[in-house]
Amino acid sequence: QVQLVESGGGSVQPGGSLRLSCALSVNSFSVYRMGWYRQAPGKQRELVASITSSRTTNYADSVKGRFTISRDNAKKTVYLQMNSLKPEDTAVYYCNGQVNSINIWGPGTQVTVSS
């Protein structure tokens, strides 16, 4: 059974850092486009960052220069390093894996940035 498991969320003060991890239990992880999305209360889910099978990355303008997405195909894991966190980064962060017609979502992990 395919599983996508996120970890690394939590509470941090403004200016702090967190690293999110997402493990996808599939044989062909390396061909998946992986992404991190977030949804704040009362707002729509939005793309934060994505990384393709060829490691091309894409970032939302609001996180450029602060967040870094990376992948380790041997560990079937994608990471989101989040630095210089701001209160407006507070949201539930969701990991997503896509290939062809397959679209897999994780349950989400809460990130709270507050003093």
HELIX and SHEET records of a PDB file:
HELIX    1   1 PHE A   29  VAL A   31  5                                   3    
HELIX    2   2 PRO A   87  ASP A   89  5                                   3    
SHEET    1   A 4 LEU A   4  SER A   7  0                                        
SHEET    2   A 4 LEU A  18  LEU A  24 -1                                        
SHEET    3   A 4 THR A  77  MET A  82 -1                                        
SHEET    4   A 4 PHE A  67  ASP A  72 -1                                        
SHEET    1   B 6 GLY A  10  VAL A  12  0                                        
SHEET    2   B 6 THR A 109  VAL A 113  1                                        
SHEET    3   B 6 ALA A  91  VAL A  99 -1                                        
SHEET    4   B 6 ARG A  33  GLN A  39 -1                                        
SHEET    5   B 6 GLU A  46  ILE A  51 -1                                        
SHEET    6   B 6 THR A  57  TYR A  59 -1                                        
SHEET    1   C 4 GLY A  10  VAL A  12  0                                        
SHEET    2   C 4 THR A 109  VAL A 113  1                                        
SHEET    3   C 4 ALA A  91  VAL A  99 -1                                        
SHEET    4   C 4 ILE A 102  TRP A 105 -1                                        
END                                                                             
